[in-house]
Amino acid sequence: YEEWLAHMAGVIVADYLCGGPHVNPAVTTAMFVWRKISLLQWIVYVAAQVAGGIVAFPFVQALSTPYGVTIGGAGIAAGT
């Protein structure tokens, strides 16, 4: 429950501070296909989204470990 709440709060704060960012590369790609953003905007948004995911992963993993939640690693099988 805490993970969901933290994610929701992060999305709300990002939306408030940045004025409606796309938090998902699929949404950004759809906006590009629909010609709502330029190619340069698409490149910058997707690069920022991927970089944000790479930077955030260790923090989420460190915060979830005390709660016994395993995120990523060799012990996680696909589809489980």
Secondary structure, DSSP 8 states (H G I E B T S, - for coil): -HHHHHHHHHHHHHHHHHTS---SHHHHHHHHHTTSS-HHHHHHHHHHHHHHHHHHHHHHHHHHGGGT---SSTT--TT-
